[in-house]
């Protein structure tokens, strides 16, 4: 008798007790597997709810902070400081009529400009501009000791 026929032939001798035991083991296994899966999913759902609650609290805190912020002065008033700073550090200021790619494009009003001159003077002037008014600094081109820096001054309308 080979192995396969021996394996099949033993089933012929099973009684209802064997089949009942097999069904009970199968039923208990399925029940335990289902309960473990439900418990695992319930724990994940609880963690998700906690994370969502934390996010809601964080967003509410951010909204409260934003509500407390002062509104920026009009960009026209902000820009008035720029020529004085440029002349103080001996750099040339040029107003950019059109926004170039990669420049500020957000909810605030922005005026775009360019500082040109010696590298050190342009960098110090840009730092002073950034300390004085809300400013985004962009690409700087340095060539033969001269620098050109693009920037955007932000304000309200």
DOTI-506303 format. One record per residue: x, y, z of N, C-alpha, C in turn. Coordinates in steps of 0.02 Angstrom, whole numbers, plus 50000, padded with zeros to 5 digits. Example, Ala and Ser with C-alpha at 12.3 -4.5 7.8 and 13.67 -1.06 7.14 Angstrom:
// residues 2
(rec (50660, 49716, 50390), (50615, 49775, 50390), (50660, 49835, 50390)),
(rec (50642, 49888, 50354), (50684, 49947, 50357), (50645, 50002, 50394)),
// end
This chain:
// residues 157
(rec (50043, 49942, 50000), (50000, 50000, 50000), (50046, 50062, 50000)),
(rec (50034, 50106, 49953), (50076, 50165, 49951), (50048, 50219, 49999)),
(rec (50086, 50272, 50004), (50072, 50324, 50054), (50005, 50359, 50042)),
(rec (49989, 50375, 49979), (49927, 50410, 49962), (49866, 50368, 49978)),
(rec (49868, 50305, 49960), (49810, 50263, 49974), (49803, 50251, 50049)),
(rec (49858, 50251, 50086), (49854, 50244, 50159), (49823, 50306, 50189)),
(rec (49841, 50363, 50161), (49814, 50426, 50186), (49739, 50430, 50175)),
(rec (49715, 50407, 50118), (49644, 50410, 50102), (49606, 50356, 50140)),
(rec (49636, 50299, 50149), (49599, 50243, 50179), (49585, 50254, 50253)),
(rec (49624, 50294, 50288), (49611, 50303, 50359), (49546, 50341, 50371)),
(rec (49525, 50383, 50322), (49463, 50421, 50328), (49403, 50373, 50328)),
(rec (49410, 50316, 50297), (49355, 50267, 50295), (49337, 50243, 50365)),
(rec (49384, 50246, 50410), (49373, 50219, 50477), (49353, 50272, 50527)),
(rec (49343, 50334, 50505), (49322, 50387, 50551), (49249, 50376, 50571)),
(rec (49236, 50389, 50633), (49167, 50385, 50657), (49140, 50456, 50663)),
(rec (49079, 50462, 50682), (49049, 50529, 50690), (49085, 50570, 50743)),
(rec (49117, 50537, 50791), (49154, 50573, 50844), (49214, 50609, 50813)),
(rec (49249, 50575, 50767), (49306, 50607, 50734), (49283, 50668, 50694)),
(rec (49229, 50660, 50656), (49203, 50716, 50616), (49180, 50773, 50661)),
(rec (49148, 50756, 50716), (49125, 50807, 50764), (49185, 50845, 50793)),
(rec (49237, 50808, 50811), (49298, 50840, 50838), (49329, 50887, 50786)),
(rec (49333, 50864, 50724), (49361, 50905, 50670), (49320, 50969, 50661)),
(rec (49254, 50962, 50661), (49210, 51020, 50652), (49217, 51068, 50711)),
(rec (49223, 51041, 50772), (49230, 51083, 50831), (49295, 51123, 50829)),
(rec (49350, 51090, 50810), (49415, 51124, 50804), (49411, 51179, 50751)),
(rec (49380, 51164, 50695), (49373, 51213, 50642), (49330, 51272, 50665)),
(rec (49274, 51258, 50698), (49230, 51312, 50722), (49265, 51356, 50774)),
(rec (49300, 51325, 50821), (49335, 51363, 50873), (49391, 51405, 50841)),
(rec (49426, 51377, 50793), (49480, 51414, 50759), (49453, 51475, 50723)),
(rec (49399, 51466, 50686), (49369, 51521, 50649), (49344, 51575, 50698)),
(rec (49312, 51553, 50752), (49286, 51601, 50802), (49343, 51641, 50833)),
(rec (49397, 51609, 50853), (49454, 51644, 50884), (49487, 51692, 50834)),
(rec (49495, 51669, 50773), (49525, 51712, 50722), (49482, 51774, 50710)),
(rec (49417, 51765, 50706), (49371, 51821, 50696), (49374, 51869, 50755)),
(rec (49372, 51843, 50817), (49374, 51886, 50876), (49440, 51925, 50880)),
(rec (49496, 51892, 50865), (49560, 51927, 50865), (49562, 51982, 50813)),
(rec (49535, 51969, 50754), (49533, 52019, 50701), (49490, 52078, 50722)),
(rec (49432, 52065, 50751), (49388, 52119, 50773), (49422, 52161, 50827)),
(rec (49455, 52128, 50875), (49490, 52165, 50928), (49546, 52208, 50899)),
(rec (49583, 52181, 50851), (49638, 52219, 50820), (49611, 52279, 50782)),
(rec (49557, 52270, 50744), (49528, 52326, 50707), (49498, 52378, 50754)),
(rec (49468, 52356, 50809), (49440, 52402, 50858), (49496, 52445, 50889)),
(rec (49553, 52414, 50904), (49610, 52451, 50931), (49636, 52502, 50880)),
(rec (49640, 52481, 50817), (49662, 52528, 50765), (49614, 52586, 50757)),
(rec (49549, 52571, 50759), (49499, 52625, 50754), (49506, 52673, 50812)),
(rec (49517, 52647, 50872), (49525, 52690, 50931), (49586, 52735, 50923)),
(rec (49641, 52706, 50897), (49702, 52746, 50885), (49688, 52800, 50833)),
(rec (49651, 52782, 50781), (49634, 52831, 50729), (49592, 52888, 50757)),
(rec (49545, 52872, 50800), (49504, 52923, 50831), (49547, 52969, 50874)),
(rec (49594, 52940, 50911), (49638, 52981, 50953), (49681, 53027, 50910)),
(rec (49707, 53001, 50855), (49748, 53042, 50810), (49707, 53098, 50780)),
(rec (49646, 53082, 50760), (49602, 53134, 50731), (49586, 53187, 50783)),
(rec (49573, 53166, 50846), (49560, 53214, 50899), (49620, 53260, 50910)),
(rec (49681, 53230, 50910), (49741, 53270, 50918), (49749, 53320, 50860)),
(rec (49735, 53297, 50799), (49740, 53342, 50741), (49690, 53399, 50746)),
(rec (49629, 53384, 50768), (49578, 53436, 50775), (49601, 53487, 50826)),
(rec (49628, 53464, 50883), (49652, 53510, 50934), (49709, 53553, 50908)),
(rec (49754, 53522, 50870), (49811, 53558, 50842), (49787, 53611, 50792)),
(rec (49739, 53594, 50749), (49713, 53642, 50701), (49676, 53699, 50736)),
(rec (49639, 53683, 50789), (49605, 53736, 50826), (49655, 53783, 50858)),
(rec (49709, 53756, 50885), (49761, 53798, 50914), (49792, 53843, 50861)),
(rec (49807, 53814, 50802), (49835, 53854, 50747), (49786, 53909, 50726)),
(rec (49722, 53893, 50723), (49672, 53943, 50703), (49669, 53999, 50754)),
(rec (49673, 53982, 50818), (49673, 54034, 50870), (49734, 54079, 50864)),
(rec (49792, 54049, 50851), (49853, 54088, 50842), (49848, 54134, 50781)),
(rec (49821, 54107, 50727), (49813, 54148, 50666), (49765, 54207, 50678)),
(rec (49713, 54194, 50717), (49665, 54247, 50731), (49697, 54303, 50773)),
(rec (49748, 54286, 50812), (49781, 54335, 50855), (49834, 54375, 50817)),
(rec (49855, 54351, 50758), (49906, 54386, 50720), (49879, 54452, 50694)),
(rec (49924, 54500, 50691), (49906, 54565, 50663), (49905, 54559, 50587)),
(rec (49864, 54601, 50556), (49861, 54603, 50484), (49922, 54642, 50459)),
(rec (49954, 54619, 50407), (50011, 54654, 50379), (49990, 54721, 50350)),
(rec (50033, 54771, 50355), (50019, 54835, 50322), (50016, 54824, 50246)),
(rec (49987, 54872, 50210), (49985, 54866, 50137), (50055, 54859, 50108)),
(rec (50061, 54821, 50055), (50126, 54808, 50025), (50159, 54873, 50001)),
(rec (50118, 54921, 49982), (50145, 54986, 49960), (50184, 55020, 50016)),
(rec (50156, 55017, 50077), (50191, 55046, 50135), (50253, 55005, 50153)),
(rec (50249, 54940, 50145), (50307, 54897, 50160), (50364, 54913, 50112)),
(rec (50346, 54926, 50049), (50397, 54937, 49997), (50436, 55001, 50009)),
(rec (50407, 55050, 50044), (50439, 55114, 50055), (50507, 55108, 50090)),
(rec (50517, 55055, 50129), (50580, 55045, 50164), (50636, 55022, 50118)),
(rec (50619, 54990, 50064), (50668, 54957, 50021), (50717, 55006, 49988)),
(rec (50694, 55060, 49957), (50743, 55107, 49926), (50792, 55136, 49977)),
(rec (50768, 55151, 50037), (50812, 55178, 50088), (50867, 55128, 50108)),
(rec (50847, 55065, 50115), (50896, 55013, 50132), (50945, 55004, 50075)),
(rec (50921, 55003, 50014), (50965, 54993, 49956), (51016, 55049, 49951)),
(rec (50995, 55111, 49961), (51042, 55167, 49956), (51091, 55167, 50015)),
(rec (51067, 55145, 50074), (51111, 55142, 50133), (51170, 55095, 50121)),
(rec (51159, 55040, 50086), (51212, 54991, 50075), (51244, 54997, 50005)),
(rec (51224, 55047, 49967), (51255, 55059, 49903), (51240, 55007, 49850)),
(rec (51179, 54981, 49851), (51159, 54932, 49800), (51104, 54962, 49756)),
(rec (51099, 54937, 49696), (51049, 54961, 49649), (50984, 54922, 49658)),
(rec (50929, 54957, 49662), (50863, 54926, 49669), (50826, 54933, 49603)),
(rec (50798, 54877, 49581), (50759, 54878, 49520), (50692, 54843, 49535)),
(rec (50638, 54875, 49515), (50571, 54845, 49524), (50559, 54799, 49465)),
(rec (50538, 54738, 49480), (50523, 54690, 49426), (50449, 54696, 49409)),
(rec (50435, 54716, 49348), (50365, 54727, 49327), (50326, 54662, 49325)),
(rec (50358, 54608, 49304), (50324, 54544, 49299), (50354, 54495, 49348)),
(rec (50311, 54456, 49377), (50334, 54404, 49423), (50369, 54350, 49382)),
(rec (50428, 54331, 49405), (50465, 54278, 49371), (50447, 54211, 49402)),
(rec (50462, 54158, 49366), (50444, 54091, 49391), (50481, 54077, 49456)),
(rec (50447, 54045, 49501), (50477, 54027, 49565), (50471, 54081, 49618)),
(rec (50440, 54137, 49602), (50432, 54190, 49651), (50367, 54180, 49689)),
(rec (50358, 54218, 49742), (50301, 54210, 49787), (50235, 54213, 49748)),
(rec (50193, 54163, 49761), (50128, 54160, 49730), (50080, 54133, 49783)),
(rec (50059, 54176, 49829), (50017, 54154, 49884), (49959, 54201, 49896)),
(rec (49929, 54195, 49954), (49869, 54235, 49969), (49883, 54309, 49982)),
(rec (49945, 54326, 49998), (49962, 54396, 50012), (49981, 54433, 49949)),
(rec (49977, 54498, 49952), (49999, 54540, 49897), (50076, 54543, 49898)),
(rec (50108, 54542, 49841), (50181, 54543, 49838), (50205, 54590, 49783)),
(rec (50257, 54628, 49800), (50293, 54668, 49750), (50361, 54637, 49742)),
(rec (50385, 54631, 49681), (50447, 54596, 49667), (50501, 54645, 49647)),
(rec (50562, 54631, 49669), (50617, 54676, 49653), (50682, 54638, 49646)),
(rec (50735, 54677, 49632), (50801, 54647, 49621), (50854, 54695, 49650)),
(rec (50899, 54667, 49689), (50955, 54706, 49716), (51017, 54686, 49677)),
(rec (51058, 54736, 49656), (51119, 54722, 49619), (51176, 54763, 49648)),
(rec (51236, 54734, 49648), (51294, 54770, 49673), (51348, 54721, 49694)),
(rec (51395, 54746, 49736), (51447, 54701, 49761), (51416, 54647, 49804)),
(rec (51446, 54589, 49804), (51417, 54530, 49838), (51402, 54545, 49911)),
(rec (51451, 54570, 49948), (51441, 54584, 50020), (51386, 54634, 50032)),
(rec (51384, 54687, 49992), (51333, 54739, 50000), (51263, 54712, 49986)),
(rec (51257, 54671, 49934), (51191, 54642, 49917), (51167, 54596, 49973)),
(rec (51212, 54555, 49999), (51192, 54508, 50052), (51172, 54545, 50115)),
(rec (51210, 54596, 50135), (51193, 54634, 50195), (51128, 54672, 50185)),
(rec (51119, 54702, 50126), (51057, 54738, 50112), (50997, 54690, 50113)),
(rec (51005, 54630, 50084), (50951, 54581, 50084), (50933, 54560, 50155)),
(rec (50984, 54551, 50197), (50971, 54533, 50267), (50933, 54589, 50303)),
(rec (50953, 54650, 50290), (50919, 54708, 50321), (50847, 54714, 50296)),
(rec (50836, 54702, 50232), (50768, 54704, 50205), (50726, 54650, 50238)),
(rec (50755, 54591, 50246), (50717, 54536, 50276), (50702, 54549, 50350)),
(rec (50746, 54583, 50384), (50733, 54600, 50455), (50680, 54654, 50461)),
(rec (50675, 54698, 50410), (50630, 54755, 50414), (50559, 54740, 50393)),
(rec (50551, 54705, 50337), (50484, 54690, 50310), (50480, 54616, 50293)),
(rec (50419, 54588, 50290), (50411, 54518, 50270), (50434, 54510, 50197)),
(rec (50486, 54469, 50188), (50518, 54463, 50122), (50535, 54391, 50107)),
(rec (50526, 54372, 50045), (50551, 54309, 50020), (50611, 54325, 49977)),
(rec (50668, 54292, 49990), (50728, 54300, 49949), (50732, 54240, 49901)),
(rec (50750, 54255, 49839), (50753, 54202, 49789), (50823, 54196, 49762)),
(rec (50828, 54178, 49700), (50892, 54161, 49669), (50941, 54219, 49673)),
(rec (51003, 54201, 49686), (51058, 54249, 49686), (51107, 54227, 49632)),
(rec (51130, 54275, 49593), (51179, 54261, 49541), (51242, 54300, 49559)),
(rec (51297, 54264, 49567), (51361, 54296, 49584), (51409, 54284, 49526)),
(rec (51437, 54340, 49501), (51484, 54335, 49445), (51533, 54393, 49450)),
(rec (51597, 54377, 49451), (51651, 54427, 49452), (51643, 54477, 49509)),
(rec (51626, 54453, 49568), (51620, 54496, 49627), (51556, 54537, 49630)),
(rec (51513, 54529, 49581), (51449, 54564, 49580), (51393, 54514, 49592)),
(rec (51340, 54536, 49625), (51284, 54492, 49641), (51218, 54524, 49621)),
(rec (51171, 54482, 49601), (51103, 54503, 49586), (51057, 54457, 49624)),
(rec (51011, 54486, 49664), (50966, 54446, 49706), (50895, 54468, 49693)),
(rec (50851, 54420, 49678), (50780, 54433, 49669), (50744, 54423, 49735)),
(rec (50692, 54463, 49748), (50655, 54457, 49811), (50583, 54479, 49801)),
(rec (50541, 54463, 49850), (50471, 54485, 49850), (50455, 54512, 49919)),
(rec (50426, 54571, 49921), (50403, 54602, 49984), (50328, 54588, 49990)),
(rec (50307, 54565, 50049), (50237, 54545, 50059), (50200, 54596, 50101)),
(rec (50136, 54601, 50089), (50092, 54645, 50128), (50020, 54632, 50110)),
(rec (49977, 54670, 50140), (49906, 54663, 50122), (49893, 54709, 50062)),
(rec (49832, 54707, 50038), (49816, 54746, 49977), (49810, 54819, 49990)),
// end
